[in-house]
Amino acid sequence: MNAFPLDAIPPSRLEGQAPHTPSPGPDADRGRTILIATDTYPPDVNGAAYFSHRLASGLAARGAEVHVVCASADGRPRVEIRDAVVVHRLRSVPLLVHPTMRVSVPAGLGRTLSWLIGKVGPQVIHVQGHFVVGRAAIAAARSAGLPVVATNHFMPDNMFQFAHVPVRFRRGVGDLVWRDFSRVFARADRVTTPTRIAAELLAAKGFTREVEAISCGIDLHRFQPQPQKWARQRFALDDRPTILFVGRLDEEKRLDELVWALPHVLNHVDAQIVFVGTGGKKAALERLAARLGVNGRVHFLGFVPDAALPQVYSAADVFAMPGVAELQSIATLEAMASGLPVVAARAMALPHLVDGNGYLYRPGDVRELARHLAAILTSAELRNSMAQAGLALAATHDHRRSLARFEEIYAELYQPAARHPHR
């Protein structure tokens, strides 16, 4: 049972530690307390977890007191301070349909969140999804009369592989999931998602509320062009033209297309592929590379800590994103900010990130993918021009802009006389 598992430690006042370190930020946000509720948070490795962490630590650095409530990574409930953020980790159990993720125990979760809200005293609740923690947080916020901001990072395609949903049933299952999403997020005061295309998707799936597109954002001070040869040496990579992918090695990323394309690329340039990340498709990708005779040109670096990711991008010449379920793709943005041209699938929100800085290809068209990769790898002039276009586009996704917009939304909602009609 989750009820009151954290009351041994006062959550907003851990003895001898400050929840945040004041630094320059909007005066209106000083003293504001934000509670971020999310089903996934580092050490989980996925876009929603990374965004939630950047949002929390970014708000704290700008002067807010920030609390995060999420599933425990090892099952044990506890409170800890990380990056000036108070993290309340709830009792959790393994998620049966996923090899690594855990889920908060639903029993007693509503009472626990109501208690936590009373102890922390937030002015705004910001949820990062509509599953276990997100929906419980919305219900608790409504009971407490608090405003709710809800951000969607989810597509049903992200769960089909793990839930073992047969292809013929996926459309029906997806419709059920979208209806459930609409019921939960309809209770929020503001709804956001990372891109305009992602917002249009929600409307197409029957969500009738207004949805604002706010980029997940990236730290342009961390991700920028760096010397290439040194980066390759750090990761023990061959010094040859390099195609890079960063992310989960899972079904919806369609990484087999990259491996199938490589023999065609090798007809033009002595290239290699570097996969960074972990996932259920690694073994299948290794078998495919061996069957095609390119296993010596396909490298798997596994999990790379977030602190080392800037050097990973610097080791490459082009970034490839074959995924078809990207609501934004933080990895693609990081690659652009690192000066890499991009070759991406013409699917979901990826076209939003390609404008003079790379090429789009039809998902499944391996030869088109290969042509684009070879064109970039064989032309330094093309790489340079695309790099400059990518840097300019990435600059519009500075995470400071995203933080400032969320702060504006919090300020708009937190009015003593404000009415919150979606209870």
C-alpha positions as CSV (number, residue, x, y, z in Angstrom):
1,M,0.0,0.0,0.0
2,N,1.2,3.5,-0.9
3,A,-0.7,5.5,1.7
4,F,1.6,7.9,3.5
5,P,4.8,6.0,2.8
6,L,7.0,9.1,3.1
7,D,5.9,10.8,6.3
8,A,9.0,9.8,8.2
9,I,10.8,12.7,6.4
10,P,9.2,16.2,6.1
11,P,9.1,16.4,2.2
12,S,9.7,20.1,1.7
13,R,12.1,20.6,4.6
14,L,14.8,17.9,4.8
15,E,17.0,18.7,7.7
16,G,20.2,20.4,6.8
17,Q,19.4,20.6,3.0
18,A,17.6,23.2,1.0
19,P,15.2,22.1,-1.7
20,H,16.5,24.6,-4.1
21,T,19.4,27.0,-4.6
22,P,18.1,30.5,-5.4
23,S,19.5,32.0,-8.6
24,P,18.5,34.6,-11.1
25,G,14.9,34.0,-12.3
26,P,11.6,35.7,-12.7
27,D,10.6,37.6,-9.6
28,A,7.1,36.3,-9.9
29,D,8.3,32.7,-9.4
30,R,10.3,33.3,-6.2
31,G,8.6,31.4,-3.4
32,R,6.4,29.5,-5.8
33,T,6.2,25.7,-5.1
34,I,5.6,23.4,-8.1
35,L,4.7,19.7,-7.8
36,I,5.6,17.6,-10.9
37,A,3.9,14.3,-11.1
38,T,5.3,11.7,-13.5
39,D,5.3,8.0,-14.0
40,T,8.9,8.0,-15.3
41,Y,11.9,9.9,-14.0
42,P,15.7,9.2,-14.1
43,P,17.3,6.7,-13.8
44,D,14.6,5.7,-16.3
45,V,15.9,6.3,-19.8
46,N,13.2,7.8,-22.1
47,G,12.2,11.2,-23.4
48,A,9.5,11.8,-20.8
49,A,11.8,11.1,-18.0
50,Y,14.6,13.3,-19.3
51,F,12.1,16.2,-20.0
52,S,10.7,15.9,-16.5
53,H,14.1,16.1,-15.0
54,R,15.2,19.1,-17.1
55,L,11.9,20.9,-16.3
56,A,12.3,20.2,-12.5
57,S,15.9,21.1,-12.2
58,G,15.5,24.1,-14.6
59,L,12.6,25.6,-12.5
60,A,14.6,25.0,-9.3
61,A,17.6,26.8,-10.8
62,R,15.3,29.8,-11.6
63,G,14.2,30.2,-8.0
64,A,11.1,27.9,-7.6
65,E,10.8,25.2,-4.9
66,V,10.2,22.1,-7.0
67,H,9.0,18.6,-5.8
68,V,8.7,15.6,-8.1
69,V,6.5,12.6,-7.2
70,C,7.4,9.4,-9.2
71,A,7.8,5.7,-9.0
72,S,10.8,4.4,-7.1
73,A,13.5,2.9,-9.3
74,D,14.1,0.0,-6.8
75,G,10.7,-0.4,-5.3
76,R,11.4,1.4,-1.9
77,P,9.6,4.6,-1.1
78,R,11.8,7.5,0.0
79,V,12.6,11.2,-0.3
80,E,15.8,12.5,-1.8
81,I,17.3,15.7,-3.1
82,R,18.8,15.6,-6.6
83,D,19.8,18.7,-8.6
84,A,18.1,21.0,-6.1
85,V,14.8,19.1,-6.5
86,V,13.0,17.2,-3.8
87,V,12.1,13.8,-5.3
88,H,9.4,11.7,-3.6
89,R,9.8,8.2,-4.8
90,L,6.7,6.0,-4.4
91,R,6.6,2.3,-3.7
92,S,6.7,0.5,-7.0
93,V,6.6,-2.9,-8.6
94,P,8.0,-4.1,-12.0
95,L,5.8,-3.3,-15.0
96,L,5.1,-6.7,-16.4
97,V,4.9,-5.7,-20.0
98,H,8.2,-3.8,-19.9
99,P,11.7,-5.3,-19.2
100,T,13.1,-2.4,-17.1
101,M,10.3,0.1,-16.0
102,R,8.5,0.0,-12.7
103,V,5.0,1.4,-11.9
104,S,3.8,2.9,-8.7
105,V,1.5,0.7,-6.6
106,P,-2.0,2.0,-7.2
107,A,-3.4,1.0,-3.8
108,G,-3.6,4.0,-1.6
109,L,-2.0,6.3,-4.1
110,G,-4.7,8.8,-4.1
111,R,-4.5,9.2,-0.3
112,T,-0.7,9.5,-0.5
113,L,-0.8,12.2,-3.1
114,S,-3.5,14.1,-1.2
115,W,-1.3,13.9,1.9
116,L,1.8,15.0,0.0
117,I,0.0,18.0,-1.5
118,G,-1.0,19.0,2.0
119,K,2.5,18.7,3.3
120,V,4.3,20.4,0.3
121,G,1.7,23.1,-0.3
122,P,2.2,23.6,-4.1
123,Q,0.5,26.3,-6.0
124,V,0.4,24.3,-9.2
125,I,0.5,20.6,-10.1
126,H,2.2,19.7,-13.4
127,V,1.5,16.1,-14.6
128,Q,3.5,14.4,-17.3
129,G,1.1,11.7,-18.4
130,H,-2.3,10.1,-17.9
131,F,-1.3,6.8,-16.4
132,V,-1.0,5.8,-12.7
133,V,0.8,8.8,-11.0
134,G,-0.6,11.4,-13.5
135,R,-4.2,10.5,-13.1
136,A,-4.0,10.2,-9.3
137,A,-2.3,13.6,-9.1
138,I,-5.0,15.2,-11.2
139,A,-7.7,13.8,-8.9
140,A,-5.8,14.9,-5.8
141,A,-5.3,18.3,-7.2
142,R,-8.9,18.7,-8.0
143,S,-9.9,17.6,-4.5
144,A,-7.5,20.3,-3.1
145,G,-8.8,23.0,-5.5
146,L,-5.4,23.4,-7.2
147,P,-4.8,24.2,-10.9
148,V,-3.3,21.5,-13.1
149,V,-1.0,21.7,-16.1
150,A,-0.8,18.4,-18.1
151,T,1.8,17.6,-20.7
152,N,1.5,14.6,-23.1
153,H,4.6,12.7,-24.2
154,F,2.7,9.5,-25.1
155,M,1.7,7.6,-28.2
156,P,0.1,4.1,-28.1
157,D,2.8,3.0,-30.6
158,N,5.3,3.3,-27.7
159,M,3.7,0.5,-25.8
160,F,2.6,-2.0,-28.5
161,Q,5.9,-3.8,-28.5
162,F,6.0,-4.3,-24.7
163,A,2.4,-5.1,-24.4
164,H,2.7,-7.7,-27.2
165,V,-0.4,-6.3,-28.9
166,P,-0.9,-8.1,-32.3
167,V,-0.8,-5.8,-35.3
168,R,-4.4,-6.5,-36.2
169,F,-5.6,-5.3,-32.8
170,R,-3.4,-2.2,-32.5
171,R,-5.8,0.3,-34.0
172,G,-8.7,-0.8,-31.7
173,V,-6.4,-0.8,-28.6
174,G,-5.0,2.6,-29.6
175,D,-8.5,4.0,-29.8
176,L,-9.3,2.8,-26.3
177,V,-6.1,4.3,-25.0
178,W,-6.8,7.7,-26.6
179,R,-10.3,7.8,-25.1
180,D,-8.9,7.1,-21.7
181,F,-6.3,9.9,-22.3
182,S,-9.1,12.3,-23.2
183,R,-11.1,11.6,-20.0
184,V,-8.1,12.1,-17.8
185,F,-6.5,15.2,-19.5
186,A,-9.9,16.9,-19.9
187,R,-9.7,17.7,-16.2
188,A,-6.6,19.8,-16.5
189,D,-6.6,23.6,-16.8
190,R,-3.9,23.7,-19.5
191,V,-2.7,21.0,-21.8
192,T,0.6,21.0,-23.6
193,T,2.6,18.8,-25.9
194,P,6.0,19.3,-27.5
195,T,5.1,20.2,-31.1
196,R,2.3,21.6,-33.2
197,I,2.0,18.3,-35.0
198,A,1.7,16.4,-31.7
199,A,-1.1,18.8,-30.8
200,E,-2.9,18.2,-34.1
201,L,-2.6,14.5,-33.4
202,L,-4.5,14.9,-30.1
203,A,-7.3,16.8,-31.9
204,A,-7.4,14.0,-34.6
205,K,-7.8,11.5,-31.8
206,G,-10.9,13.2,-30.4
207,F,-9.4,15.5,-27.7
208,T,-11.5,18.7,-28.0
209,R,-9.6,20.9,-25.6
210,E,-7.0,23.5,-26.7
211,V,-3.5,22.1,-26.7
212,E,-0.4,24.4,-26.6
213,A,2.8,23.3,-28.3
214,I,5.8,23.9,-26.1
215,S,9.1,22.4,-27.1
216,C,10.8,20.1,-24.6
217,G,13.9,22.3,-25.2
218,I,17.6,21.5,-25.1
219,D,20.5,23.0,-23.2
220,L,22.5,24.8,-26.0
221,H,25.4,25.4,-23.6
222,R,25.9,21.6,-23.3
223,F,25.1,20.6,-26.9
224,Q,27.3,22.3,-29.5
225,P,29.9,21.3,-32.0
226,Q,33.1,19.8,-30.6
227,P,36.3,18.3,-32.0
228,Q,35.4,15.0,-33.7
229,K,38.6,12.9,-33.6
230,W,39.0,13.2,-29.9
231,A,35.4,12.1,-29.4
232,R,35.9,9.0,-31.5
233,Q,39.0,8.1,-29.5
234,R,37.0,8.4,-26.3
235,F,34.5,5.8,-27.4
236,A,37.0,3.6,-29.2
237,L,35.4,4.1,-32.6
238,D,37.1,3.7,-35.9
239,D,38.0,7.0,-37.6
240,R,35.6,6.7,-40.5
241,P,32.4,8.4,-41.7
242,T,29.9,7.8,-38.9
243,I,26.1,7.5,-38.8
244,L,24.7,7.9,-35.3
245,F,21.5,6.9,-33.6
246,V,20.7,7.8,-29.9
247,G,17.7,6.4,-28.2
248,R,15.9,3.2,-27.2
249,L,16.6,0.2,-29.4
250,D,12.9,-0.7,-29.6
251,E,10.4,-1.6,-32.2
252,E,8.9,1.8,-33.0
253,K,12.4,3.2,-33.8
254,R,12.6,0.9,-36.9
255,L,16.4,0.6,-36.6
256,D,16.5,-2.4,-38.9
257,E,16.0,0.1,-41.7
258,L,19.4,1.7,-40.9
259,V,21.1,-1.7,-40.9
260,W,19.4,-2.6,-44.2
261,A,20.6,0.7,-45.7
262,L,24.2,0.3,-44.7
263,P,25.3,-2.1,-47.6
264,H,23.9,0.5,-50.1
265,V,25.8,3.3,-48.3
266,L,29.0,1.2,-48.4
267,N,28.8,1.2,-52.2
268,H,29.7,5.0,-52.0
269,V,31.6,5.5,-48.7
270,D,33.4,3.4,-46.1
271,A,30.9,4.2,-43.3
272,Q,29.8,2.8,-39.9
273,I,26.7,3.0,-37.8
274,V,26.9,3.7,-34.0
275,F,23.9,2.8,-31.9
276,V,23.7,4.5,-28.5
277,G,21.1,3.2,-26.1
278,T,19.6,-0.1,-24.8
279,G,16.4,-1.9,-25.8
280,G,14.8,-5.1,-26.8
281,K,15.9,-5.1,-30.4
282,K,19.6,-5.1,-29.9
283,A,20.1,-8.8,-30.5
284,A,17.9,-8.7,-33.6
285,L,19.9,-5.8,-35.0
286,E,23.2,-7.7,-34.3
287,R,21.8,-10.8,-36.2
288,L,20.7,-8.7,-39.1
289,A,24.1,-7.0,-39.4
290,A,25.8,-10.3,-39.4
291,R,23.4,-11.7,-42.0
292,L,24.1,-8.7,-44.3
293,G,27.9,-9.0,-43.7
294,V,28.2,-5.5,-42.2
295,N,28.6,-6.5,-38.5
296,G,32.1,-5.0,-38.5
297,R,30.5,-1.6,-39.4
298,V,27.8,-1.7,-36.8
299,H,28.7,-0.7,-33.2
300,F,26.6,-0.7,-30.0
301,L,27.8,1.6,-27.3
302,G,25.0,0.7,-24.9
303,F,23.9,3.1,-22.3
304,V,25.9,6.3,-22.2
305,P,25.5,8.7,-19.2
306,D,23.8,12.0,-19.9
307,A,26.9,13.9,-19.1
308,A,28.8,12.1,-21.9
309,L,26.1,12.6,-24.6
310,P,27.6,15.8,-26.1
311,Q,30.8,13.9,-26.9
312,V,28.8,11.1,-28.5
313,Y,27.2,13.5,-31.0
314,S,30.6,15.0,-31.7
315,A,31.9,11.5,-32.8
316,A,29.4,11.4,-35.8
317,D,29.0,12.9,-39.2
318,V,25.2,12.5,-39.6
319,F,22.4,11.6,-37.3
320,A,19.6,9.2,-38.3
321,M,16.2,8.9,-36.8
322,P,14.0,6.2,-38.5
323,G,11.3,6.3,-35.7
324,V,7.7,6.7,-36.6
325,A,6.3,7.6,-33.2
326,E,8.2,10.8,-32.3
327,L,6.2,13.6,-30.7
328,Q,9.4,15.7,-30.9
329,S,12.6,13.7,-30.6
330,I,14.9,15.3,-28.1
331,A,17.8,13.3,-29.5
332,T,17.4,14.8,-32.9
333,L,17.4,18.3,-31.4
334,E,20.6,17.5,-29.5
335,A,22.2,16.2,-32.7
336,M,21.2,19.4,-34.5
337,A,22.6,21.6,-31.8
338,S,25.8,19.6,-32.0
339,G,26.2,20.5,-35.7
340,L,25.0,17.2,-37.2
341,P,23.0,16.9,-40.4
342,V,19.8,14.8,-40.0
343,V,18.2,12.1,-42.0
344,A,14.7,11.3,-40.5
345,A,11.6,9.5,-41.3
346,R,8.8,11.5,-42.8
347,A,6.5,10.6,-39.9
348,M,4.8,12.3,-37.0
349,A,6.7,15.4,-35.7
350,L,10.1,14.7,-37.4
351,P,9.3,16.9,-40.4
352,H,9.1,19.7,-38.0
353,L,12.8,19.4,-37.3
354,V,14.1,19.2,-40.9
355,D,14.3,22.4,-42.9
356,G,17.6,22.7,-44.8
357,N,19.5,20.8,-42.2
358,G,19.0,17.3,-43.6
359,Y,16.6,15.0,-45.5
360,L,13.4,13.2,-44.9
361,Y,12.7,9.8,-46.3
362,R,9.6,7.6,-46.7
363,P,9.4,5.1,-43.8
364,G,10.4,1.7,-45.1
365,D,12.2,3.0,-48.2
366,V,15.7,1.8,-47.4
367,R,17.2,2.8,-50.7
368,E,16.0,6.4,-50.2
369,L,17.4,6.4,-46.7
370,A,20.7,5.1,-48.1
371,R,20.9,7.7,-50.8
372,H,20.4,10.5,-48.4
373,L,23.0,9.2,-46.0
374,A,25.6,8.6,-48.8
375,A,25.0,12.1,-50.2
376,I,25.7,13.7,-46.8
377,L,28.7,11.5,-46.0
378,T,30.4,12.2,-49.4
379,S,30.1,16.0,-49.4
380,A,31.8,18.1,-46.8
381,E,30.2,21.2,-48.3
382,L,26.7,19.7,-47.9
383,R,27.5,18.7,-44.3
384,N,28.7,22.2,-43.5
385,S,25.7,23.9,-44.9
386,M,23.3,21.5,-43.2
387,A,25.1,21.9,-39.9
388,Q,24.6,25.7,-40.0
389,A,20.9,25.3,-40.8
390,G,20.6,22.8,-38.0
391,L,22.3,25.1,-35.5
392,A,19.9,27.9,-36.4
393,L,16.9,25.7,-36.0
394,A,18.1,24.2,-32.7
395,A,18.5,27.7,-31.4
396,T,14.7,28.2,-31.5
397,H,14.4,25.3,-29.0
398,D,16.5,26.8,-26.2
399,H,15.2,25.2,-23.0
400,R,15.2,28.6,-21.3
401,R,12.3,29.6,-23.6
402,S,10.4,26.5,-22.6
403,L,11.0,27.1,-18.9
404,A,9.9,30.7,-19.2
405,R,6.7,29.7,-21.0
406,F,5.8,27.2,-18.3
407,E,6.5,29.8,-15.7
408,E,4.1,32.2,-17.4
409,I,1.4,29.4,-17.5
410,Y,1.9,28.7,-13.8
411,A,1.6,32.5,-13.0
412,E,-1.6,32.7,-15.1
413,L,-3.2,29.8,-13.3
414,Y,-2.1,30.7,-9.8
415,Q,-4.5,33.5,-9.0
416,P,-6.3,33.4,-5.6
417,A,-9.6,34.1,-7.3
418,A,-8.9,32.0,-10.4
419,R,-11.6,29.5,-11.4
420,H,-10.6,26.0,-12.5
421,P,-13.6,24.7,-14.5
422,H,-12.3,21.3,-15.4
423,R,-12.8,19.6,-12.1
